[in-house]
Amino acid sequence: MASKRELDSQSPIDNDLFHAYTRYQLCQLKNSTSLWTCNQEKEAMLNILGQFETIDGNTLRMVVNQIFENSVQMYNCNETNESFLGYQGESSSTSHLENALSSPSNASVEVSDNSGTIQDRTWNVCTRSTSKKPELIQEHPIAKKSKPLDATIRKLRKHISRTNLEELCNLTDHVERSKYVVLTRMRRVNTSFTFRVSAATADHSLHISNPLGDYRNPMSVCQANLIAYRFGKVFDLAECHLESEKKKMAKLACYHIIKEELKAHGKQVATPIYKYARYAQSVVRAAEEIGVYVLFIPEVLGPYTLQTIKYSNFSELASCLNAQCAEFKEIARFDHDENLIMTEMNYSREHGDNSYRRTKSKFLNSCA
């Protein structure tokens, strides 16, 4: 059986993966009979898991970890007398190790040391015994040379997940292929819907002619980003010359039109309206401070990050992405009428650099 990877507790949780695995676990528990002492307990657990779909995994982890860590008895009456003579209880690192040991043996663990280097190690551990504590058998470093982390990457780790960072590295390692994917996505998304919106009136309409897959499809996410940009840009420009109440009503009417059209095509939209408005504002800011291209790489900057990132943290995120992706900034822009202007690119998949095919990058290998 394949070993599992335990992520660094400081790494952001990928909420798409978190919600997908929650749904899977919910189905598993519904069909399980061995875990429950009574139906009431089963129903309670299923109700709890059912609420995870609306919860940020990072927030949940923080709260639940605090509950569990403060629910452990520090001293056990069955321990030896050393426990009562000033011998310190288990450290937090030991506690984390025991949590890892509760999963199948030979678990694969990724560790990051304090010097800013990444080391992949495999820990061979014994299974949990009912009679005594598990013991660490041996540490076998994988034959892989560790390398220092770039300062920019270290900063980015605070804002995006490990998977996002891997895709960012793939994107910058294969610039020509990445530009081709981004520009192809732009052309397809830009013609996939028509959106008419007016901040001064209730004359709004959205028609999606090509849904580009379900809401999890990267192309569909790009489409949602561009729709949010159109929404956010119009109402940002309306700040100066519209009465607040009038603008509020126009924004609400436009939001409902977007929501109904997206739902008609099986897509999700952030609710309530203040969440969608915040997402739209972040999309506009990302396009202006980072570049239009960033709306078309959800594998690097996903919609959840755009929805939840704090205003004070955005500048650091933008600075890091500008440092890593400077070559992408000029491939597209919006003109004064908010038309998407894209550069021409001669790229041949047959005669270009095909080394990207050896990667596991979903972004690079998407035929867009």
WOLINTA-V651544 format. One record per residue. N is the residue number from 1. RES is the residue in three letters. PSI is psi in whole degrees, -180 to 180 (* if undefined). BURIAL is 1 if it has 9 or more other ideal C-beta (glycine too) atoms within 8 Angstrom, else 0. Layout:
N;RES;PSI;BURIAL + N;RES;PSI;BURIAL
This chain:
1;MET;137;0 + 2;ALA;142;0 + 3;SER;157;1 + 4;LYS;155;0 + 5;ARG;128;0 + 6;GLU;118;1 + 7;LEU;152;0 + 8;ASP;132;0 + 9;SER;-17;0 + 10;GLN;-10;0 + 11;SER;139;1 + 12;PRO;144;1 + 13;ILE;137;1 + 14;ASP;108;1 + 15;ASN;-27;1 + 16;ASP;-44;1 + 17;LEU;-40;1 + 18;PHE;-47;1 + 19;HIS;-35;1 + 20;ALA;-44;0 + 21;TYR;-30;0 + 22;THR;-44;1 + 23;ARG;-40;1 + 24;TYR;-46;0 + 25;GLN;-35;1 + 26;LEU;-43;1 + 27;CYS;-40;0 + 28;GLN;-45;0 + 29;LEU;-31;1 + 30;LYS;-34;0 + 31;ASN;-1;0 + 32;SER;141;0 + 33;THR;-16;0 + 34;SER;-18;0 + 35;LEU;-17;0 + 36;TRP;137;1 + 37;THR;-23;0 + 38;CYS;161;0 + 39;ASN;-31;0 + 40;GLN;-41;0 + 41;GLU;-41;1 + 42;LYS;-46;1 + 43;GLU;-39;0 + 44;ALA;-44;0 + 45;MET;-41;1 + 46;LEU;-37;1 + 47;ASN;-40;0 + 48;ILE;-49;0 + 49;LEU;-33;1 + 50;GLY;-26;0 + 51;GLN;-14;0 + 52;PHE;-26;1 + 53;GLU;-24;0 + 54;THR;8;0 + 55;ILE;141;0 + 56;ASP;124;0 + 57;GLY;-34;1 + 58;ASN;-41;1 + 59;THR;-43;0 + 60;LEU;-43;1 + 61;ARG;-43;1 + 62;MET;-47;0 + 63;VAL;-48;0 + 64;VAL;-39;0 + 65;ASN;-41;0 + 66;GLN;-39;0 + 67;ILE;-49;0 + 68;PHE;-43;0 + 69;GLU;-31;1 + 70;ASN;5;0 + 71;SER;6;0 + 72;VAL;130;0 + 73;GLN;128;0 + 74;MET;-28;0 + 75;TYR;141;0 + 76;ASN;132;0 + 77;CYS;-15;0 + 78;ASN;-5;0 + 79;GLU;169;0 + 80;THR;169;0 + 81;ASN;-18;0 + 82;GLU;-30;0 + 83;SER;-28;1 + 84;PHE;0;0 + 85;LEU;30;0 + 86;GLY;4;0 + 87;TYR;129;0 + 88;GLN;146;0 + 89;GLY;-178;0 + 90;GLU;139;0 + 91;SER;166;0 + 92;SER;-33;0 + 93;SER;-37;0 + 94;THR;-39;0 + 95;SER;-43;1 + 96;HIS;-37;1 + 97;LEU;-41;1 + 98;GLU;-36;1 + 99;ASN;-39;0 + 100;ALA;-34;1 + 101;LEU;-15;1 + 102;SER;-15;0 + 103;SER;173;0 + 104;PRO;155;0 + 105;SER;167;0 + 106;ASN;38;0 + 107;ALA;140;1 + 108;SER;125;1 + 109;VAL;134;1 + 110;GLU;128;1 + 111;VAL;147;0 + 112;SER;123;0 + 113;ASP;173;0 + 114;ASN;-14;0 + 115;SER;4;0 + 116;GLY;23;0 + 117;THR;153;1 + 118;ILE;128;0 + 119;GLN;131;1 + 120;ASP;124;0 + 121;ARG;151;1 + 122;THR;126;1 + 123;TRP;120;1 + 124;ASN;121;1 + 125;VAL;154;1 + 126;CYS;158;0 + 127;THR;159;0 + 128;ARG;134;0 + 129;SER;148;0 + 130;THR;-14;0 + 131;SER;-25;0 + 132;LYS;165;0 + 133;LYS;148;0 + 134;PRO;152;1 + 135;GLU;147;0 + 136;LEU;124;0 + 137;ILE;-54;0 + 138;GLN;152;0 + 139;GLU;122;0 + 140;HIS;104;0 + 141;PRO;137;1 + 142;ILE;145;0 + 143;ALA;78;0 + 144;LYS;124;0 + 145;LYS;127;0 + 146;SER;150;0 + 147;LYS;148;0 + 148;PRO;146;0 + 149;LEU;134;1 + 150;ASP;144;0 + 151;ALA;-37;0 + 152;THR;-42;1 + 153;ILE;-39;1 + 154;ARG;-39;1 + 155;LYS;-40;1 + 156;LEU;-28;1 + 157;ARG;-20;1 + 158;LYS;-16;0 + 159;HIS;-29;1 + 160;ILE;162;1 + 161;SER;170;1 + 162;ARG;-42;1 + 163;THR;-42;1 + 164;ASN;-41;1 + 165;LEU;-40;1 + 166;GLU;-41;1 + 167;GLU;-34;1 + 168;LEU;-43;1 + 169;CYS;-40;0 + 170;ASN;-41;1 + 171;LEU;-45;1 + 172;THR;-20;1 + 173;ASP;-21;0 + 174;HIS;71;1 + 175;VAL;-47;1 + 176;GLU;-45;1 + 177;ARG;-41;1 + 178;SER;-42;1 + 179;LYS;-40;1 + 180;TYR;-46;1 + 181;VAL;-46;1 + 182;VAL;-47;1 + 183;LEU;-37;1 + 184;THR;-41;1 + 185;ARG;-44;1 + 186;MET;-46;1 + 187;ARG;-40;1 + 188;ARG;-43;1 + 189;VAL;-40;1 + 190;ASN;-25;1 + 191;THR;9;0 + 192;SER;-9;1 + 193;PHE;160;1 + 194;THR;133;0 + 195;PHE;118;1 + 196;ARG;122;0 + 197;VAL;141;1 + 198;SER;125;1 + 199;ALA;-22;1 + 200;ALA;-21;0 + 201;THR;179;0 + 202;ALA;22;0 + 203;ASP;82;0 + 204;HIS;146;1 + 205;SER;143;1 + 206;LEU;126;1 + 207;HIS;118;0 + 208;ILE;110;1 + 209;SER;-26;0 + 210;ASN;108;0 + 211;PRO;-15;1 + 212;LEU;38;1 + 213;GLY;-179;0 + 214;ASP;179;0 + 215;TYR;-17;1 + 216;ARG;-14;0 + 217;ASN;132;1 + 218;PRO;-38;1 + 219;MET;-39;1 + 220;SER;-37;1 + 221;VAL;-41;1 + 222;CYS;-41;1 + 223;GLN;-45;1 + 224;ALA;-38;1 + 225;ASN;-43;1 + 226;LEU;-37;1 + 227;ILE;-44;1 + 228;ALA;-36;1 + 229;TYR;-47;1 + 230;ARG;-45;1 + 231;PHE;-51;1 + 232;GLY;-38;1 + 233;LYS;-43;1 + 234;VAL;-45;1 + 235;PHE;-21;1 + 236;ASP;-43;1 + 237;LEU;-21;0 + 238;ALA;-7;1 + 239;GLU;-39;0 + 240;CYS;-28;0 + 241;HIS;14;0 + 242;LEU;140;1 + 243;GLU;144;0 + 244;SER;-42;0 + 245;GLU;-40;0 + 246;LYS;-43;1 + 247;LYS;-39;1 + 248;LYS;-44;0 + 249;MET;-41;1 + 250;ALA;-41;1 + 251;LYS;-42;1 + 252;LEU;-43;1 + 253;ALA;-42;1 + 254;CYS;-41;1 + 255;TYR;-44;1 + 256;HIS;-35;0 + 257;ILE;-44;1 + 258;ILE;-48;1 + 259;LYS;-46;1 + 260;GLU;-40;0 + 261;GLU;-41;1 + 262;LEU;-44;1 + 263;LYS;-34;1 + 264;ALA;-23;0 + 265;HIS;19;0 + 266;GLY;26;0 + 267;LYS;161;1 + 268;GLN;153;0 + 269;VAL;141;1 + 270;ALA;130;0 + 271;THR;152;0 + 272;PRO;-168;0 + 273;ILE;-34;1 + 274;TYR;-30;0 + 275;LYS;-41;1 + 276;TYR;-40;1 + 277;ALA;-39;1 + 278;ARG;-42;1 + 279;TYR;-46;1 + 280;ALA;-40;1 + 281;GLN;-40;1 + 282;SER;-38;1 + 283;VAL;-45;1 + 284;VAL;-45;1 + 285;ARG;-39;1 + 286;ALA;-44;1 + 287;ALA;-37;1 + 288;GLU;-38;0 + 289;GLU;-24;1 + 290;ILE;-52;1 + 291;GLY;152;1 + 292;VAL;-33;1 + 293;TYR;-30;1 + 294;VAL;-20;1 + 295;LEU;-11;1 + 296;PHE;18;1 + 297;ILE;64;1 + 298;PRO;-17;1 + 299;GLU;-21;1 + 300;VAL;-51;1 + 301;LEU;94;1 + 302;GLY;165;1 + 303;PRO;-31;1 + 304;TYR;-41;1 + 305;THR;-42;1 + 306;LEU;-33;1 + 307;GLN;-31;1 + 308;THR;-15;0 + 309;ILE;137;1 + 310;LYS;147;0 + 311;TYR;-39;0 + 312;SER;-22;0 + 313;ASN;-13;1 + 314;PHE;-38;1 + 315;SER;-41;0 + 316;GLU;-43;1 + 317;LEU;-46;1 + 318;ALA;-43;1 + 319;SER;-42;0 + 320;CYS;-46;1 + 321;LEU;-35;1 + 322;ASN;-36;1 + 323;ALA;-36;0 + 324;GLN;-30;1 + 325;CYS;35;1 + 326;ALA;-32;0 + 327;GLU;-16;0 + 328;PHE;-13;1 + 329;LYS;-34;1 + 330;GLU;6;0 + 331;ILE;-15;1 + 332;ALA;156;1 + 333;ARG;165;0 + 334;PHE;136;0 + 335;ASP;-172;0 + 336;HIS;-25;0 + 337;ASP;12;0 + 338;GLU;27;0 + 339;ASN;141;0 + 340;LEU;116;1 + 341;ILE;121;0 + 342;MET;146;1 + 343;THR;156;0 + 344;GLU;145;0 + 345;MET;127;0 + 346;ASN;107;0 + 347;TYR;130;1 + 348;SER;119;0 + 349;ARG;-25;0 + 350;GLU;-37;0 + 351;HIS;-3;0 + 352;GLY;-174;1 + 353;ASP;116;0 + 354;ASN;15;0 + 355;SER;-22;0 + 356;TYR;-24;1 + 357;ARG;-18;0 + 358;ARG;-8;0 + 359;THR;168;1 + 360;LYS;19;0 + 361;SER;122;1 + 362;LYS;-34;1 + 363;PHE;-54;1 + 364;LEU;-34;1 + 365;ASN;3;1 + 366;SER;128;0 + 367;CYS;0;0 + 368;ALA;*;0
